[in-house]
């Protein structure tokens, strides 16, 4: 119990700066100059054609630039909100998070 409390305290006191750097890097990391290139990039990351189309559209609806990593991640998580089953929804959110992991290497 004490170890859990110590870990929670450490996390609460940790700086959010690393995550802010990742988000900023993701927002300026282009995945294509147009819709076709952005969807193609997402397909190369292992997403289906339908999911790439949905994510691109949802990113636009959410007011994000779907031609950036950050925008397409937002589109993917918005798409995930429509998935009924938790395991499928969480799976898509994790896959979207992996795209941010790739950017985190650049931001470090």
LOZALUM-231428 format. One line per field, with one value per residue: residue in one letter; chain; x, y, z of N, C-alpha, C in turn. Coordinates in nm, 4 decimals. Layout:
N
resn: [A_...]
chain: [A_...]
neast: [X_...]
nnorth: [Y_...]
nup: [Z_...]
caeast: [X_...]
canorth: [Y_...]
caup: [Z_...]
ceast: [X_...]
cnorth: [Y_...]
cup: [Z_...]
REM end
This chain:
108
resn: [X_X_X_X_X_X_X_X_X_X_X_X_X_X_X_X_X_X_X_X_X_X_X_X_X_X_X_X_X_X_X_X_X_X_X_X_X_X_X_X_X_X_X_X_X_X_X_X_X_X_X_X_X_X_X_X_X_X_X_X_X_X_X_X_X_X_X_X_X_X_X_X_X_X_X_X_X_X_X_X_X_X_X_X_X_X_X_X_X_X_X_X_X_X_X_X_X_X_X_X_X_X_X_X_X_X_X_X]
chain: [A_A_A_A_A_A_A_A_A_A_A_A_A_A_A_A_A_A_A_A_A_A_A_A_A_A_A_A_A_A_A_A_A_A_A_A_A_A_A_A_A_A_A_A_A_A_A_A_A_A_A_A_A_A_A_A_A_A_A_A_A_A_A_A_A_A_A_A_A_A_A_A_A_A_A_A_A_A_A_A_A_A_A_A_A_A_A_A_A_A_A_A_A_A_A_A_A_A_A_A_A_A_A_A_A_A_A_A]
neast: [0.0818_0.1907_0.3915_0.2394_0.1145_0.3394_0.4257_0.2063_0.2183_0.4677_0.4080_0.2126_0.3626_0.5375_0.6749_0.4862_0.6066_0.7542_0.5398_0.4064_0.5992_0.5944_0.3334_0.3471_0.5449_0.4133_0.2021_0.3296_0.4371_0.4211_0.2115_0.1466_0.0798_-0.1726_-0.5130_-0.5153_-0.2447_-0.2122_-0.3987_-0.2920_-0.0449_-0.1350_-0.2455_-0.0113_0.0820_-0.0573_-0.3332_-0.6721_-0.8230_-1.0824_-1.0818_-0.8799_-1.0006_-1.2223_-1.0939_-0.9557_-1.1688_-1.3017_-1.1049_-1.1029_-1.3649_-1.3340_-1.1869_-0.9170_-0.5952_-0.5822_-0.3607_-0.1442_0.0442_-0.0623_-0.3230_-0.4352_-0.4236_-0.6052_-0.8304_-0.8475_-0.8964_-1.1386_-1.2930_-1.2800_-1.4477_-1.6944_-1.7119_-1.8642_-1.7852_-1.5723_-1.3123_-1.2379_-1.2496_-1.0551_-0.8354_-0.8070_-0.7546_-0.5110_-0.3539_-0.3543_-0.2156_0.0355_0.1285_0.1904_0.3963_0.5995_0.6559_0.7453_1.0059_1.1339_1.0923_1.2414]
nnorth: [-0.1187_0.1257_0.1516_0.1851_0.4289_0.5931_0.5777_0.6908_0.9503_1.0271_1.0276_1.2259_1.4483_1.4613_1.6124_1.7511_1.8167_1.6383_1.5070_1.7224_1.8081_1.5913_1.6094_1.8599_1.8029_1.6033_1.7501_1.9036_1.7226_1.6100_1.3919_1.3705_1.5542_1.5854_1.4550_1.1936_1.1101_1.1228_0.9342_0.7098_0.6929_0.6272_0.3783_0.2378_0.2186_0.0150_0.0324_-0.0174_0.0471_0.1535_0.2425_0.4334_0.6208_0.6930_0.7973_1.0162_1.1772_1.2190_1.3562_1.5986_1.6821_1.7212_1.9455_1.9291_1.9022_1.6691_1.5889_1.5648_1.3921_1.4284_1.5230_1.3026_1.1071_1.2140_1.1902_0.9110_0.8417_0.9686_0.8218_0.5795_0.6241_0.5630_0.2919_0.0077_-0.2111_-0.2491_-0.3714_-0.3620_-0.0875_0.0107_-0.1178_0.0131_0.2702_0.2258_0.1542_0.3968_0.5448_0.4317_0.5549_0.8032_0.7254_0.6780_0.9367_1.0373_0.9522_1.1190_1.3611_1.3454]
nup: [0.0000_0.0823_-0.1086_-0.3401_-0.2842_-0.2728_-0.5393_-0.6737_-0.5681_-0.6720_-0.9460_-0.9574_-0.8969_-1.1010_-1.3929_-1.6602_-1.8871_-2.0698_-2.2055_-2.3166_-2.4979_-2.6741_-2.7781_-2.9049_-3.0968_-3.2404_-3.3453_-3.5337_-3.7040_-4.0167_-4.2065_-4.4612_-4.7649_-4.8531_-4.8473_-4.9577_-4.9380_-4.6586_-4.5652_-4.6883_-4.5577_-4.3016_-4.3533_-4.4077_-4.1552_-4.0534_-4.0317_-4.1366_-4.4612_-4.4395_-4.1731_-4.1865_-4.3547_-4.1957_-3.9669_-4.0732_-4.1585_-3.9114_-3.7704_-3.9069_-3.8467_-3.5748_-3.5709_-3.6092_-3.7721_-4.0064_-4.1430_-3.9905_-3.7363_-3.4771_-3.5372_-3.6773_-3.4826_-3.3035_-3.4623_-3.4800_-3.2102_-3.1749_-3.3520_-3.2209_-3.0052_-3.1017_-3.1057_-2.9858_-2.8187_-2.5439_-2.5486_-2.8177_-2.8635_-2.6825_-2.7906_-3.0384_-2.9462_-2.8184_-3.0375_-3.1719_-2.9833_-3.0096_-3.2356_-3.1371_-2.9711_-3.1531_-3.2335_-2.9962_-2.9732_-3.1527_-3.0255_-2.8001]
caeast: [0.0000_0.2800_0.4583_0.1422_0.0990_0.4627_0.4248_0.1056_0.2744_0.5723_0.3450_0.1454_0.4627_0.6194_0.6528_0.4121_0.6861_0.7798_0.4197_0.3822_0.6939_0.5454_0.2154_0.3939_0.6127_0.3104_0.1228_0.4034_0.4885_0.3321_0.1999_0.1114_0.0426_-0.3149_-0.5895_-0.4719_-0.1155_-0.2305_-0.4654_-0.1946_0.0508_-0.2023_-0.2541_0.1223_0.1011_-0.1329_-0.4758_-0.7488_-0.8645_-1.2021_-1.0425_-0.8045_-1.0999_-1.2995_-1.0078_-0.9304_-1.2923_-1.3278_-1.0071_-1.1546_-1.4824_-1.2875_-1.1120_-0.7732_-0.5351_-0.5631_-0.2366_-0.0368_0.0303_-0.1566_-0.4579_-0.4873_-0.4452_-0.7333_-0.9330_-0.8593_-0.9618_-1.2787_-1.3539_-1.2895_-1.5631_-1.8136_-1.7042_-1.9464_-1.7169_-1.4564_-1.1836_-1.2076_-1.2262_-0.9246_-0.7353_-0.7854_-0.6889_-0.3704_-0.2870_-0.3338_-0.1092_0.1649_0.1739_0.2555_0.5230_0.6988_0.6911_0.8168_1.1483_1.1820_1.0823_1.3365]
canorth: [0.0000_0.2413_0.1632_0.2408_0.5709_0.6601_0.5853_0.7903_1.0813_1.0564_1.0599_1.3552_1.5533_1.4559_1.7195_1.7162_1.8674_1.5402_1.4833_1.8455_1.8036_1.4912_1.6652_1.9650_1.7378_1.5339_1.8510_1.9581_1.6131_1.5869_1.2544_1.3808_1.6879_1.5879_1.3464_1.0636_1.0770_1.1008_0.8042_0.6084_0.6812_0.5550_0.2384_0.1799_0.1961_-0.1048_0.0567_-0.0540_0.1563_0.2139_0.3145_0.5513_0.7169_0.7409_0.8784_1.1422_1.2560_1.2585_1.4595_1.7242_1.7184_1.7632_2.0690_1.8981_1.8857_1.5251_1.5622_1.5579_1.2778_1.4645_1.5280_1.1699_1.0386_1.2646_1.1275_0.7705_0.8309_1.0063_0.7044_0.4768_0.6521_0.5048_0.1467_-0.0386_-0.3045_-0.1882_-0.4263_-0.3095_0.0562_0.0280_-0.1618_0.1207_0.3807_0.1868_0.1647_0.5405_0.5849_0.3865_0.6569_0.9057_0.6686_0.6995_1.0778_1.0611_0.9296_1.2417_1.4732_1.3264]
caup: [0.0000_0.0892_-0.2383_-0.4342_-0.2511_-0.3138_-0.6854_-0.7105_-0.5333_-0.7702_-1.0740_-0.9442_-0.8910_-1.2223_-1.4896_-1.7813_-1.9983_-2.1757_-2.2861_-2.3923_-2.6105_-2.7695_-2.8446_-2.9964_-3.2082_-3.3189_-3.4158_-3.6479_-3.7864_-4.1307_-4.2557_-4.6022_-4.8105_-4.8874_-4.7858_-5.0106_-4.8772_-4.5142_-4.5470_-4.7302_-4.4466_-4.1940_-4.3984_-4.3906_-4.0119_-4.0188_-4.0174_-4.2555_-4.5487_-4.3807_-4.0520_-4.2303_-4.4036_-4.0814_-3.8811_-4.1425_-4.1502_-3.7733_-3.7339_-3.9619_-3.7669_-3.4428_-3.5865_-3.6108_-3.9042_-4.0251_-4.2155_-3.8909_-3.6451_-3.3710_-3.5928_-3.7106_-3.3548_-3.2533_-3.5456_-3.4400_-3.0793_-3.1961_-3.4139_-3.1167_-2.9191_-3.1633_-3.0977_-2.8737_-2.7289_-2.4778_-2.5903_-2.9512_-2.8484_-2.6189_-2.8879_-3.1350_-2.8751_-2.7992_-3.1681_-3.1947_-2.8908_-3.0633_-3.3299_-3.0539_-2.9235_-3.2588_-3.2305_-2.8704_-3.0004_-3.2170_-2.9315_-2.6892]
ceast: [0.0865_0.3505_0.3651_0.1231_0.2217_0.4663_0.3235_0.1553_0.3807_0.5108_0.2752_0.2439_0.5498_0.5806_0.5732_0.4900_0.7160_0.6581_0.3860_0.4737_0.6462_0.4266_0.2562_0.4620_0.5107_0.2287_0.1967_0.4638_0.3867_0.3305_0.1586_0.0694_-0.1043_-0.3828_-0.5409_-0.3414_-0.1296_-0.2963_-0.3714_-0.0916_-0.0107_-0.2176_-0.1201_0.1551_0.0173_-0.2821_-0.5475_-0.7850_-0.9845_-1.1664_-0.9641_-0.9001_-1.1784_-1.2163_-0.9803_-1.0527_-1.3216_-1.2290_-1.0548_-1.2740_-1.4423_-1.2066_-0.9612_-0.7242_-0.5045_-0.4386_-0.1162_-0.0604_-0.0723_-0.3005_-0.5153_-0.5070_-0.5774_-0.8489_-0.9555_-0.9311_-1.1083_-1.3558_-1.3746_-1.4104_-1.6919_-1.8182_-1.7728_-1.8684_-1.5866_-1.3235_-1.1431_-1.1737_-1.0872_-0.8124_-0.7036_-0.7147_-0.5409_-0.2920_-0.2595_-0.2200_0.0285_0.2191_0.2429_0.3889_0.6337_0.7462_0.7731_0.9666_1.2084_1.1879_1.1861_1.4684]
cnorth: [0.1255_0.2615_0.2250_0.3899_0.6501_0.6799_0.6894_0.9322_1.1221_1.0988_1.1958_1.4710_1.5591_1.5695_1.6678_1.7587_1.7621_1.5151_1.6059_1.8487_1.7059_1.5471_1.7730_1.9054_1.6692_1.6324_1.9097_1.8495_1.5779_1.4389_1.2530_1.5221_1.7003_1.4652_1.2083_1.0203_1.0463_0.9659_0.6900_0.5847_0.5990_0.4072_0.1688_0.1536_0.0782_-0.0862_0.0225_0.0693_0.2292_0.2966_0.4407_0.6594_0.7778_0.8353_1.0143_1.2335_1.3053_1.3642_1.5952_1.7736_1.7743_1.8931_2.0504_1.8879_1.7380_1.4882_1.5675_1.4356_1.3101_1.4638_1.3913_1.0868_1.0841_1.2048_0.9814_0.7570_0.8740_0.8899_0.5944_0.4989_0.5921_0.3529_0.0992_-0.1211_-0.2446_-0.2399_-0.3755_-0.1609_0.0822_-0.0139_-0.0535_0.2386_0.3499_0.1989_0.3103_0.5912_0.5439_0.4859_0.7702_0.8555_0.6911_0.8445_1.1088_1.0431_1.0544_1.3580_1.4650_1.3957]
cup: [0.0000_-0.0450_-0.3415_-0.4092_-0.2946_-0.4654_-0.7330_-0.6818_-0.6339_-0.9031_-1.0694_-0.9477_-1.0161_-1.3176_-1.6087_-1.9061_-2.1060_-2.2648_-2.3703_-2.5146_-2.7176_-2.8481_-2.9443_-3.1187_-3.2999_-3.4013_-3.5358_-3.7377_-3.8942_-4.1693_-4.4026_-4.6368_-4.8454_-4.8256_-4.8315_-4.9451_-4.7278_-4.4882_-4.5847_-4.6196_-4.3335_-4.2289_-4.3794_-4.2438_-3.9627_-3.9995_-4.1474_-4.3367_-4.4877_-4.2574_-4.0859_-4.2794_-4.2881_-3.9945_-3.9441_-4.1305_-4.0099_-3.7257_-3.7839_-3.8806_-3.6306_-3.4495_-3.5847_-3.7546_-3.9247_-4.1043_-4.1221_-3.8026_-3.5366_-3.4223_-3.6194_-3.5845_-3.2945_-3.3323_-3.5093_-3.3058_-3.0883_-3.2580_-3.3104_-3.0262_-2.9727_-3.1540_-2.9700_-2.7720_-2.6755_-2.5298_-2.7277_-2.9441_-2.7903_-2.7134_-2.9895_-3.0692_-2.8498_-2.9294_-3.2026_-3.1066_-2.9395_-3.1669_-3.2540_-2.9997_-3.0258_-3.2596_-3.1053_-2.8880_-3.0629_-3.1188_-2.8203_-2.7124]
REM end
